[in-house]
Amino acid sequence: MIDECDFYLLVIGGRYGSIDEEAGVSYTEKEYNYAKTKGLPVLVLIKKSSAITESEKDTGDGKYD
């Protein structure tokens, strides 16, 4: 689908997301990296960290510190 897009919209919240064990990164990070290799412009929206409650934070493997 990314090949058909004009830009890549990345929305970052409090969780890193599911990890592709083979690549060692999240599926979202893989998508982002792919979009960058294609030269797509990237628009990033980041949820303010103070708006993320403790229950919404990913406290897993340290990817989101």
C-alpha positions in Angstrom: 0.0 0.0 0.0 2.9 2.4 0.8 4.0 2.2 -2.9 0.7 3.8 -3.8 0.9 6.7 -1.3 2.0 10.3 -1.8 3.3 10.6 1.8 3.6 8.6 5.0 1.6 9.6 8.1 3.2 8.4 11.3 1.2 8.7 14.6 3.2 8.1 17.7 1.5 7.3 21.0 2.7 5.6 24.1 3.3 2.1 22.8 6.0 0.7 20.6 3.8 -1.9 19.0 4.1 -5.5 17.9 7.6 -6.5 17.0 8.6 -8.4 13.9 10.9 -11.0 15.6 12.9 -11.5 12.4 13.7 -7.8 11.9 13.8 -6.9 15.6 11.7 -3.8 15.2 8.0 -3.0 15.2 5.8 -3.3 12.1 5.2 0.4 12.3 9.0 1.1 12.3 9.4 -1.3 9.4 6.7 0.7 7.5 8.4 4.0 8.3 11.8 2.7 7.2 10.3 1.4 3.9 8.6 4.8 3.3 11.9 6.6 3.8 13.7 4.3 1.4 11.0 5.1 -1.2 11.7 8.8 -0.7 8.2 9.6 0.6 7.6 12.7 2.6 6.8 11.8 6.2 4.4 13.7 8.5 4.7 12.7 12.1 2.1 13.4 14.8 3.3 12.8 18.4 1.0 12.5 21.3 2.3 14.7 24.2 3.9 12.4 26.7 2.1 14.1 29.6 -1.2 13.0 28.0 -0.3 9.3 28.1 -1.4 7.6 31.2 0.8 4.9 32.9 -1.6 2.2 31.7 -1.2 3.3 28.1 2.6 3.3 28.2 4.6 0.4 26.8 6.9 -0.7 29.6 8.2 -3.7 27.7 11.7 -4.1 26.3 12.8 -0.5 26.6 12.0 0.5 23.0 9.9 3.4 24.4 11.9 5.3 27.0 
